C-alpha cells in the first residue's frame, strides 16, 4: 500500500513540476528575457518536492510500523545498512523523477530560448536537487516518528507550520527568528531556486537533513522491534 501511495505522490510531483514549468513558459511573451525563461523552467520546485518528501516519509514510517523492516532483517543483518539501502532507493527515485520532469520541459524551454550554460545549469538542477533533499527530509522524519499518521502531521508541521511558529517567536525573541528561518524548508526551497543563494541553501539543507538522519539512525538502533 505504501509503495502504491508513493507511486501516486511521485506521479503528482512529476505532473506538478511539468504543468507549472510548461504553463509558465507558455505564459511568457515572445522575446522574454533569459532569466524569466529559466525561472519558469524551475517553477515546479515550488510544489513538486513537497509530494516527494511526503512519499518518502510515508514509505519510511510504513516500513517500520508494519514490521516489514523486521522481516527484512531476517535476511540482511544490520539496521543501519538496511535502511541506508532503502533511503538510497528513495533518493535515487526522487532524483530520477526530477530529471524526468526537466527532460519533458526541455523542448518547450529550448523553443522559448533557454540554454544550458554555466549560469542556466543552476536552474536545471534545482528541481532534482530539491527532490533529493526533500526525500532525505521525509525519510528522516519517518524514521524518527515511525507512525504513519504521526509522520504525516509532523511532516506537514515541519514544512508549513514551522515558519509561522518561528515568525511568532521572533516577535518575542527577535534574535532567534532570523537564524531559524534560514533552515525552514520553505525558506531553503526559495533559496535553492535562486542561483545567487543556491550553494548556501544546499549546504544548509545538507546540514538539516544530516542532523535529522543522524537522530533517525540513533532512534532506529535503540528501537526494540516487537
Backbone as a ProteinNet text record, in pm:
[ID]
protein_1_A
[PRIMARY]
XXXXXXXXXXXXXXXXXXXXXXXXXXXXXXXXXXXXXXXXXXXXXXXXXXXXXXXXXXXXXXXXXXXXXXXXXXXXXXXXXXXXXXXXXXXXXXXXXXXXXXXXXXXXXXXXXXXXXXXXXXXXXXXXXXXXXXXXXXXXXXXXXXXXXXXXXXXXXXXXXXXXXXXXXXXXXXXXXXXXXXXXXXXXXXXXXXXXXXXXXXXXXXXXXXXXXXXXXXXXXXXXXX
[TERTIARY]
82.1	0	86.1	192.6	279.7	350.9	386	451	355.7	229.4	131.5	109.3	97.7	79.2	199.3	319.2	439	442.3	401.1	396.7	302.4	187.8	91.3	150.4	215	272.7	385.7	466.3	572.1	512.5	404.2	337.7	280.1	221.3	168.1	281.4	394.9	510	560.2	574.2	623	525	395.8	294.3	288.2	302.7	300.2	417.8	536.8	655.7	643	594	579.5	472.3	358.4	248.5	288.1	355	396.2	501.3	599.6	705.6	654.8	581.8	531	428	343.1	242.3	304.9	406.8	472	550.1	603	673.4	577	458.8	360.2	303.3	304.3	252	346.5	473	569.8	547.2	564.8	553.7	678.7	669.9	785	894.2	1016.7	1128.8	1148.8	1095.1	1112.8	1259.9	1306.6	1446.3	1481.2	1609.7	1655.5	1625.1	1638.1	1614.3	1470.1	1375.6	1235	1208.7	1270.4	1253	1307.4	1424.5	1485.3	1410.1	1354.6	1270.8	1147.5	1093	977.4	1014.8	1134.6	1182	1183.4	1229.1	1242.1	1118	1009	889	832	847.5	793.9	855.5	973.1	1038.5	960.1	860.7	778.1	681.5	648.1	543.6	584.4	655.1	680.7	763.9	865.2	941.5	855.9	750.7	663.2	606	557	497.6	603.9	723	832	867.1	880.1	912.1	802.7	677.5	565.4	566.9	595.4	604	714.7	831.2	942.4	908.4	839.9	801.3	703.5	605.4	508	573.3	664.7	731.8	814.2	892.9	979.4	898	795	714.9	633.8	579.2	500.3	588.4	710.6	802	832.2	843.8	875.4	751.1	641.3	521.9	455.4	476.1	413.5	499.1	614.2	710.5	774.7	754.9	824.6	974.8	1014.9	1156.5	1214.1	1136.3	1182.1	1198.3	1108.7	1119.1	1244.6	1276.7	1397.7	1521.4	1520.4	1636.4	1660	1558.4	1578.2	1670.3	1675.6	1759.3	1893	1889.1	2009.4	2026.5	2137.1	2162.4	2215.2	2182	2230.2	2122.9	2065.7	1955.7	1998.7	2114.6	2162.1	2186.8	2248.9	2277.2	2148.6	2049.2	1922.6	1852.4	1847.2	1774.3	1853.2	1986	2065.4	2032.9	2017.4	1981.9	1844.1	1749.4	1614.3	1614.5	1688.9	1696.4	1763.3	1866	1933.2	1835.4	1748.1	1647.2	1548.8	1507.9	1414.9	1474.8	1599.4	1664	1685.7	1729.5	1750.6	1621.1	1512.3	1382.3	1339.5	1364.7	1327.8	1405	1535.3	1618.5	1576	1549.9	1506	1375.2	1284.6	1158.1	1181.9	1272.8	1304.5	1371.1	1466.3	1534.5	1436.4	1347.8	1248.1	1157.9	1116.9	1033.1	1107.8	1235.7	1315.1	1333.3	1349.9	1366.2	1238.8	1124.3	998	971.8	1023.2	1008.3	1107	1221.6	1331.9	1290.9	1212.2	1177.4	1103.5	1013.4	939.4	1032.4	1124.2	1216.4	1314.2	1365.2	1458.7	1389.8	1264.1	1186.9	1171.5	1162.3	1148.9	1283.3	1392.7	1523.6	1612.3	1571.6	1654.8	1776.7	1885.5	2008.4	2058.8	2172.4	2235.7	2381	2402.8	2537.9	2568.9	2677.1	2722.6	2620.1	2551.3	2451.1	2320.2	2279.6	2149.6	2146.3	2261.8	2262.6	2208.5	2225.5	2173.4	2021.9	1955	1809	1765.9	1837.5	1801.2	1819	1916.1	1944.5	1862.7	1793.2	1724.8	1618.5	1533.4	1423.3	1475.1	1565.4	1618.4	1687.1	1761.2	1828.2	1726.8	1622.4	1518.5	1446.4	1424.8	1363.3	1449.3	1581	1670.5	1667.2	1673.6	1675.1	1544.6	1432.3	1304.4	1283.9	1337.8	1329.7	1406	1523.7	1601	1527.6	1467.2	1392.4	1274.5	1196.9	1081.8	1122.1	1228.3	1274.4	1320.2	1389.2	1436.1	1319.6	1218.1	1101	1028.3	1016.2	953.1	1028.1	1161.5	1243.1	1224.5	1214.4	1204.9	1066.6	961.3	824.4	775.1	795.3	763	612.9	529	384.4	339.3	259.8	219.7	142.1	41.4	-40.8	44.1	122.7	207.7	309.1	362.5	461.1	400	277.6	211.6	195.9	150	130.2	263.3	365.3	495.8	555.1	542.5	595.3	524.9	392.4	317.9	353.4	369.1	405.4	544	635.8	773.4	779.8	697.5	701.3	626.2	506.6	418.8	408.8	403.8	381.2	509.3	624.5	750	777	766.6	792.3	699.1	571.9	476	513.5	548.9	587.5	712.9	808.9	933.7	906.1	819.7	787.5	720.8	629.2	562	662	748.7	850.2	945.6	969.2	1059.4	1007.3	876.4	818.9	865.4	874.9	914.8	1065.9	1130.9	1277.1	1331.4	1348.1	1387.1	1518.1	1606.2	1738.3	1734	1628.2	1622.8	1545	1466.3	1380	1459.1	1555.3	1631.8	1706.3	1789.4	1864.4	1775.6	1663.4	1575.6	1504.4	1465.8	1400.3	1493.9	1624.4	1721.2	1725.6	1676.2	1676.2	1535.1	1435.6	1299.6	1292.3	1229.1	1222.9	1166.7	1066.7	1009.2	1113.9	1189.6	1294.5	1403.9	1443.9	1550.4	1507.2	1380.4	1330.6	1341	1296.8	1306.2	1451.7	1541	1682.4	1744	1698.8	1751.2	1712.2	1601.2	1554.2	1620.8	1706.9	1780.7	1929.6	1988.5	2130.6	2223.5	2187	2273.8	2284.6	2182.2	2181.9	2177.1	2190.5	2170.3	2274	2399.8	2505.1	2488.2	2462.7	2441.5	2319.5	2211.3	2089.8	2113.7	2188.4	2219.2	2299	2393.4	2473.4	2386.6	2295.6	2206.4	2109.8	2062.7	1974	2046.8	2171.1	2251.2	2270.8	2296.9	2316.2	2189.8	2075.7	1949.5	1914.8	1925.8	1896.1	1991.7	2119.1	2218	2188	2149.9	2116.9	1994.6	1889.7	1767.7	1792.3	1872.6	1903.7	1985.2	2077.3	2156.5	2065.9	1971.2	1874.2	1790.6	1752.3	1673	1747.6	1874.4	1952.5	1976.5	2000.5	2016.2	1886.7	1773.9	1644.1	1620.3	1662.8	1642.8	1724.6	1845.9	1932.9	1880.1	1814.9	1764.4	1622.8	1558.9	1420.2	1411.6	1323.9	1300.1	1188.4	1228.3	1131.1	1051	919.3	832.1	761.5
-120.1	0	126.1	126	244.1	265.1	156.5	169.5	230	188	244.1	392.1	427	567.3	649.6	593.7	666.7	686.4	584.9	597.8	708.3	716.6	822.2	959.1	971.9	1100.4	1141.8	1046.9	1078.9	1122.4	1056.6	1096.4	1237.1	1268.4	1402.5	1505	1470.1	1561.3	1588.9	1483.9	1499.4	1580.9	1548.2	1621.2	1767.4	1792.4	1929.9	2010.9	1950.3	2020.6	2052.5	1955.5	1975.8	2079.8	2069.1	2162.3	2305.3	2324.1	2458.7	2513.5	2429.6	2474.6	2510.1	2417.6	2440.7	2553.2	2557.6	2662.8	2801.7	2815	2945.9	2980.5	2879.1	2905.3	2958.6	2897.1	2943.1	3079.8	3110.9	3240.5	3355.1	3322.7	3426.6	3473.5	3599.8	3651.4	3619.6	3635.6	3613.1	3714.9	3668.1	3756.5	3784.6	3695.8	3715.4	3701.4	3771.7	3761	3618.5	3584.7	3450.7	3416.2	3512.4	3485.2	3443.7	3507.4	3469.7	3329.8	3296.5	3162.8	3057	3081.4	2983.8	2975.1	3086.9	3082.8	2996.8	3003.8	2920.4	2772.7	2741.1	2602.3	2542.7	2621.5	2571.8	2597.1	2643.9	2679.8	2561.5	2440.2	2322.6	2296.2	2355.6	2337.3	2394.2	2478.5	2534.9	2433.1	2328.5	2236.1	2089.1	2047.1	1903.6	1841.5	1910	1846	1810.1	1887.1	1857.5	1716.6	1680	1547.4	1437.2	1468.7	1371.1	1341.9	1446.7	1427.9	1354.7	1386.8	1317.8	1169.5	1138.1	998	925.1	988.5	926.4	907.1	1005.9	995.4	880.5	868.1	760.1	623.9	613.9	486.6	444.6	537.5	504.6	465.8	544	514	386.6	364.8	243.2	119.2	130.3	17	-25	72.8	42.5	2.1	74.2	46	-85.1	-129.9	-253.7	-377.6	-357.2	-464.3	-525.1	-464.3	-510.2	-499.2	-399.4	-378.8	-498.4	-550.2	-665.3	-788.4	-805.9	-919.9	-908.4	-785.9	-765.2	-802.3	-772	-801	-951.1	-1031.9	-1176.3	-1224.2	-1147.2	-1183.6	-1109.1	-982.3	-898.5	-837.2	-864.4	-811.7	-668.5	-590.9	-453.7	-354	-292.4	-198.9	-78.7	-23.4	94.9	63.3	-51.5	-91.4	-106.9	-172.7	-196	-64.3	25.3	149.2	244.3	236.9	316.5	275	144.9	96.9	146.5	143.6	190.5	340.3	418.5	562.4	591.8	513.2	532.1	513.3	413.6	390.9	507.5	556.4	669.2	792.9	823.3	943.1	926.8	807.8	783.7	800.9	747.5	761.3	907.1	980.3	1121.9	1201.5	1174.8	1247.3	1213	1084.7	1044	1111.9	1124.6	1193.5	1338.9	1404.5	1544.2	1560.3	1472.5	1478.2	1451.6	1354.1	1323.8	1442	1512.2	1630.7	1737.9	1757.5	1857.9	1821	1692.9	1649.5	1673.4	1656.3	1680.3	1829.6	1911.1	2056.1	2111.4	2043.1	2095.3	2138.6	2059	2102.7	2235.7	2256.6	2382.9	2498	2469.3	2573.7	2612.5	2513.9	2542	2620.3	2584.9	2657.7	2805.1	2831	2968.5	3040.2	2964.9	3029.5	2994.5	2897	2858.1	2781.6	2792.8	2721.5	2642.6	2578.4	2503.7	2549.9	2663.7	2713.6	2717.4	2782.2	2782.8	2845.6	2948.4	3015.3	2936.2	2886.4	2819.4	2685.1	2618.9	2484.1	2483.5	2595.3	2603.6	2592.2	2649.2	2640	2497.6	2433.5	2298.4	2195.7	2219.7	2122.9	2148.3	2261.1	2298	2195.9	2155.4	2063.9	1925	1861.2	1731.8	1739.2	1849.3	1863.6	1876.7	1955.7	1969.7	1838.2	1760.7	1629.2	1541.1	1543.6	1463.5	1510.8	1642.3	1695.8	1666	1679.2	1652.2	1502.6	1418.4	1273.9	1237	1295.3	1270.5	1323.9	1442.1	1500.6	1412.3	1368.1	1283.3	1149.9	1088.9	961.2	976.2	1085.5	1108	1123.6	1201	1218.7	1085.5	1007.2	875.8	783.4	788.7	706.2	745.4	875.7	924	896.7	925.3	913.4	768.7	701.3	559.1	528.4	625.4	607.9	681.1	614.8	674.5	804.1	798.6	917.4	1026.5	987.9	1085.8	1147.8	1067	1117.1	1223	1199.7	1297.2	1430.9	1426.9	1551.3	1621.3	1546.9	1607.9	1666.5	1594.1	1644.1	1773.3	1775	1895.5	2012	1981.3	2086.7	2141	2052.6	2094.5	2180.4	2147.4	2220.8	2353.1	2351.3	2468.1	2545.4	2474.4	2543.3	2602.6	2542.5	2590.2	2738.2	2783.4	2926.1	3018	2977.3	3059.1	3065.9	2950.4	2946.3	3030	3017.2	3093.5	3243.1	3280.4	3422.5	3478.5	3400.6	3445.7	3453.5	3351.4	3352.7	3470.1	3507.6	3618.4	3751.4	3761.3	3884.8	3904.2	3793.1	3799.7	3793.2	3712.5	3700	3720.7	3843.6	3871.3	3806.2	3781.9	3729.7	3587.4	3510.6	3371.2	3353.7	3453.8	3438.8	3420.9	3508.6	3503.5	3372.8	3329.9	3204.8	3082.6	3075.4	2959.2	2958.3	3076.3	3082.1	3040.6	3054.8	3017.7	2867.8	2787.3	2641.8	2586.6	2674.1	2627.3	2578.5	2463.2	2409.8	2507.5	2587.6	2684.1	2787.1	2835.5	2933.7	2872.8	2751.2	2684.1	2654.4	2621	2595.7	2720.2	2832.7	2958.5	2992.7	2967.8	2998	2903.9	2779	2683.3	2721.5	2790.9	2829.8	2957.4	3016.9	3137.5	3102.5	3108.2	3070.7	3147.1	3269.8	3351	3294.7	3222.7	3169.3	3016.4	2954.2	2810.1	2729.6	2766.6	2689.7	2694.8	2814.6	2826.7	2750.2	2755.8	2682.7	2532.5	2484.2	2341	2296.4	2379.2	2344.7	2337	2434	2431.7	2314.1	2281.9	2167.1	2037.8	2024.4	1905.8	1894.4	2008.5	2008.2	1965.9	2022.7	1989	1842.2	1794.6	1654.4	1562.5	1602.1	1518.7	1503.2	1613.5	1608	1520.1	1539.9	1460.2	1311.8	1282.2	1142.1	1079.8	1155.8	1104.1	1070	1159.5	1132.2	1009.9	999.5	884.7	753.2	751.2	628	589	689	659.9	601.6	662.9	611.7	470.7	445.3	313.8	206.1	239.7	142.5	108	204.3	181.4	124.4	118.9	74.2	-74.7	-113.3	-255.1	-304.7	-377.6	-428.6	-541.1	-531.9	-633.7	-715.6
0	0	0	84.6	90.2	-41.7	-110.5	-240.9	-343.4	-340.2	-433.1	-404.7	-275.9	-239.4	-282.2	-259.8	-300.2	-451.9	-525.9	-670.9	-714.8	-648.7	-681.2	-649.9	-533.3	-494.7	-588.6	-633.5	-729.5	-863	-903.2	-1027.7	-1015.6	-899.8	-876.6	-878	-814.4	-812.1	-952.8	-1031.6	-1168.8	-1252.3	-1242.6	-1319.1	-1276.6	-1147.1	-1099	-1150.1	-1147.8	-1197.3	-1345.5	-1421.5	-1566.1	-1595.5	-1527.4	-1551.9	-1518.4	-1405.4	-1367.4	-1463.5	-1494.7	-1583.6	-1721.9	-1783.6	-1918.9	-1919.3	-1816.2	-1809	-1801.8	-1719.3	-1708.3	-1835.4	-1902.1	-2028.4	-2134.3	-2144.1	-2241.3	-2203.8	-2072.6	-2028.6	-2062.9	-2085.5	-2120.5	-2264.1	-2285	-2420.5	-2500.9	-2632	-2718	-2686.3	-2689.4	-2660.6	-2513.8	-2426.5	-2282.5	-2245.9	-2142.8	-2100	-2058.7	-2072.5	-2038.1	-1892.7	-1803.5	-1661.8	-1636.6	-1702.8	-1685.7	-1740.5	-1851.8	-1909.9	-1815.3	-1759.5	-1669.4	-1537.3	-1490.8	-1371.3	-1394.7	-1515.3	-1548.9	-1550.7	-1600.3	-1602.5	-1462.2	-1364.6	-1227.3	-1142.7	-1203.8	-1126.8	-1050.2	-1104.3	-1036.8	-901.4	-876.1	-746.9	-630.8	-660.1	-552.8	-494	-570.3	-524.3	-529.6	-633.3	-650.6	-537.8	-479.9	-371.8	-250.4	-225.8	-111.9	-122.6	-240.4	-259.3	-254.9	-304.2	-296.7	-151.2	-71.1	70.6	145.3	113.5	178.1	143.6	17.2	-22	51.4	66.4	138.4	285.6	344.5	485	506.6	417.7	429.4	410.5	313.5	289.7	410.8	465.6	578.5	701.6	732.7	851.4	834.4	715	691.2	697.6	647.7	650.6	793.9	882.7	1021.9	1101.2	1083.3	1162.2	1122.2	998.6	952.3	980.3	1039.6	1072.1	946.7	831.4	711.6	730.6	806.5	835.5	912.3	1007.4	1085.1	996.8	901.5	810.1	723.4	683.1	603.4	683.2	814.6	899.2	916.6	889.4	895.4	783.8	675.3	560.8	560.6	599	597.7	735.7	800.8	933.2	924.2	1026.1	1031.1	999.1	1100.9	1079.5	995.6	1029	957.6	810.4	784.4	646.7	566.9	626.1	556.4	525.1	623.8	599.1	511	514.5	419.6	275.8	254.8	120.8	79.6	173.1	142.5	111	189.4	166.4	32.8	-1.9	-131	-246.6	-234.4	-337.8	-343.3	-226.2	-222.3	-289.6	-254.3	-310.2	-460.4	-502.9	-645.9	-723.6	-669.9	-735.5	-742.1	-633.5	-630.5	-734.8	-745	-841.9	-984.6	-1009.8	-1144.1	-1181	-1084.5	-1108.7	-1147.9	-1075.7	-1107.3	-1242	-1271.4	-1400.8	-1514.5	-1494.5	-1596.7	-1625.1	-1519.3	-1538.7	-1617.4	-1585.3	-1657	-1804.5	-1830.8	-1970.2	-2051.3	-1987.2	-2057	-2077.2	-1987.1	-2000.8	-2103.4	-2119.8	-2201.7	-2342.7	-2419.1	-2554.9	-2558.2	-2463.9	-2458.9	-2419.6	-2324.8	-2280.7	-2390.7	-2461.5	-2570.7	-2681.1	-2706.7	-2807.6	-2769.7	-2638.2	-2590.8	-2582	-2598.1	-2598.1	-2481.8	-2398.2	-2284.4	-2333.2	-2261.1	-2295.2	-2176.3	-2192.9	-2085	-2078	-2014.5	-1995.7	-1846.3	-1812.6	-1673.1	-1579.5	-1625.8	-1543.3	-1541	-1656.8	-1667.3	-1596.1	-1582.8	-1524.5	-1382.5	-1309.7	-1173.2	-1171.1	-1271	-1279.5	-1314.3	-1406	-1448.7	-1337	-1248.5	-1141.8	-1015.9	-1008.7	-884.8	-845.3	-939.3	-906.2	-866.6	-944.6	-899.4	-763.2	-738.3	-609.1	-496.1	-516.2	-414.2	-389.3	-493.8	-476.5	-385.7	-405.4	-322.4	-177.5	-156.4	-20	53.2	-15.3	49.7	73.3	-14.1	9.1	136	154.6	277.1	399.3	386.2	496.9	535.5	436.3	465.3	526	472.5	526.4	670.8	701.3	837.6	934.6	894.6	981	999.9	893.2	904.9	998.1	995	1084	1230.1	1254.6	1392.4	1450.8	1374.1	1426	1421.9	1307.5	1286.6	1286.4	1301	1289.1	1164.4	1080	953.8	976.5	1062.4	1088.7	1153.5	1254.2	1320.9	1226.9	1136.3	1040.3	949.4	903.6	816.6	888.3	1014.2	1088.9	1115.5	1152.9	1180	1052.2	941.6	814.3	772.9	780.8	744.9	837.1	966.4	1061.4	1030.3	995.3	967.4	841.9	743.2	617.4	626.8	682.9	677.4	808.9	921.3	1048.1	1106.4	1078.1	1137.4	1107.8	980	956	1034.5	1048.9	1123.9	1271.8	1328.7	1470	1494.3	1404.1	1418.2	1407.9	1313.1	1297.3	1422.5	1481	1603.7	1719.1	1729.2	1835.3	1817.8	1691.1	1665.4	1715.5	1732.6	1786.9	1930.4	2004.2	2144.7	2161.2	2076.9	2083.4	1942.4	1898.4	1759.1	1718.1	1811.9	1776.1	1722.4	1755.5	1711.4	1582	1544.6	1428.2	1299.8	1274.8	1150	1130.1	1227.9	1210.4	1190.1	1263.3	1249.5	1114.8	1066.4	936	823.3	844.8	742.9	717.6	814.3	795.6	777.7	765.5	737.6	593.1	566.9	430	327.9	367.5	273.3	232.9	328.9	300.5	215.3	248.7	173.3	30	11.5	-123.8	-209.5	-155.2	-229.9	-261	-166	-188.8	-291.9	-296.3	-394.2	-536.6	-553.2	-686.5	-736.3	-653.7	-692.4	-701.2	-820.4	-834.4	-742.2	-706.6	-621.5	-480.3	-435.3	-298.6	-295.9	-411.5	-420.5	-342.1	-351.5	-284.7	-133	-80.2	63.8	110.6	31.7	67.9	65.2	-34.3	-41.7	79.2	123.1	240.6	365.8	381.5	498.7	492	371.2	354.8	392.1	347.4	381.5	532.1	597.4	741.8	813.9	773.5	837.6	816.4	692.8	663.6	738	743.5	811.9	960.1	1024.6	1167.9	1191	1110	1127.3	1098.1	996.9	967.5	1079.5	1137.3	1249.1	1367.3	1396.4	1503.8	1468.5	1342.5	1299.1	1313.7	1276.9	1287.6	1433.5	1519.5	1663	1718.3	1679.8	1723.4	1671.9	1548.5	1488.3	1558.8	1596.3	1663.6	1802.4	1868.5	2003.7	2005.3	1890.2	1882.4	1907.1	1998.6	2025.9	1935	1834	1737.7	1801.7	1789.7	1850.5	1743.2
[MASK]
++++++++++++++++++++++++++++++++++++++++++++++++++++++++++++++++++++++++++++++++++++++++++++++++++++++++++++++++++++++++++++++++++++++++++++++++++++++++++++++++++++++++++++++++++++++++++++++++++++++++++++++++++++++++++++++++++

